[in-house]
């Protein structure tokens, strides 16, 4: 299978990290004042200053994330009565899960309409990946119906896996393409699978929770939308531009790590748990994991490491730092991962595909270069793909 034809959409608002952290500090203060209404603990300005200092201590700084893409206009101003969802009219906990889901549908519908126009060739499959909104029918299904592709395109949902979901998604796509090739009895019939990511992480900010863990999470996550195609490798001649040839996949759950990353539905949106131990847990399992991944591709990790590009999901700056240090990588080998974190933030499952998109478009990454891809998520799962740039 070859991954190609990457098409991403930037969210409506690109906000500087400093401004985002300032907005979050004010929102936390407003939530706290509402919780303490009728008591003496109602000094909103004092509490905002306190939270701002905590963000400086625990949050991701502007030198590691310069800007984040956010789909909701709320984060661009502090006119609380004009907020789309974070207006605190009903509760200090912010919007309910129902209200957040309604906004997710609105956003997903607009994104799908832009990415899947009626004049394009219908794909055989769309794999819809998200961990930030679940609705049936989904925005992907609704777009297929609207485009009259109902008898041409099958929609599959790959939900709630978190940041590593792009790798399971391409595993599903590879299976669909293999099945199509087998059913053609060698006739060479082509097939196409589209993988769609719609992540609106900003919907799930928990402004009522001032714990260090939540301040870390809120300083990292952003919104991202991208679609790309998986085609059979024998169709490379029909591919426009460059792509990434799949060589191997591997995934493991790290022992004794079940509580390291969590992502659970709650009354007030989805709630993430993120342990400070995650980078260390990943480091302890990384080298044996990479050896197994490359073994599956019929090659030695040590033999290809120095000349490979590493697409590392930036769960946070420390993840990239730890991977680079542990594997003794050069700065340029992880530069694309750092660039995506710097300019986009952590877009959950959409992040790794954004890294792939930039690698494919980068003329400095030569055809034939191996792209060792790593992502991490609840489980604690470590998921990897060995790819090679082609075209």
Secondary structure, 3 states (H helix, E strand, C coil): CEEEEEEEECCCEEEEHHHHHHHHHHHHHHHHHHHCCCCCCCCHHHHHHHHHHHHHHHCCCCCCCCEEEECCHHHHCCCHHHCCCCCCCCCCCCCCHHHHHHHHHHHHHHHHHHHCCCCCCCCCEEEEEECCCCCCCCHHHHHHHHCCCCCCCEEEEEECCHHHHHHHHHHHHHHHHHHHHHHCCCCCCCCEEEEEEEEEHHHHCCCCCCCHHHHHHHHHECEEEEEEEEECHHHHHHCCCCEEEEEEEEEEECCCCCCCEEEEEECCEEEEEECCCHHHHHHHHHHHHHHHHHHHCCCCHHHHHHHCEEEECCCCHHHHHHHHHHHCCCHHHCHHHHHHHHHHCECCCHHHHHHHHHHHHCCCCCCCCEEEEEEEECCCEEEEEEEEEEC
